Amino acid sequence: MACRFCALNTQLLTFAPVLHIIYGVIDLIGISLCMIVKNEERVLARCLNSALRAVDEIITVDTGSTDKTKEIAARYSDKVFDFEWCDDFSAARNFAFSKAERDYILWLDADDVLLPPDLES
């Protein structure tokens, strides 16, 4: 996805929306959090809670959980998708990225946590 004011392409960022000033136009750049998960009920809520302040949308792609992973993900976003695992991590990642609607994508594993000092940077 490109910025509507320039040729800036979607990139990976670590966190925090930034102001994008082009030709006198201020555009708040948004961040999509994309995750691939499977049976992550023990750690998913902690990860998502830590990222809430840093992202504008959360996309969760589930590859066949048999626990409450999808239920937990649905508490944070209605963008929870199923993806049949095909032994191709890049296919699952690209599927997740295809669902992103913001200018930038943040990629986290379910056991990752963004610490408060990192969010203030």
Summary of the structure (lengths in Angstrom):
residues: 121
radius of gyration: 14.9
end to end distance: 25.3
largest distance: 50.4
contacts: 347
relative contact order: 0.26
helix: 26%
strand: 25%
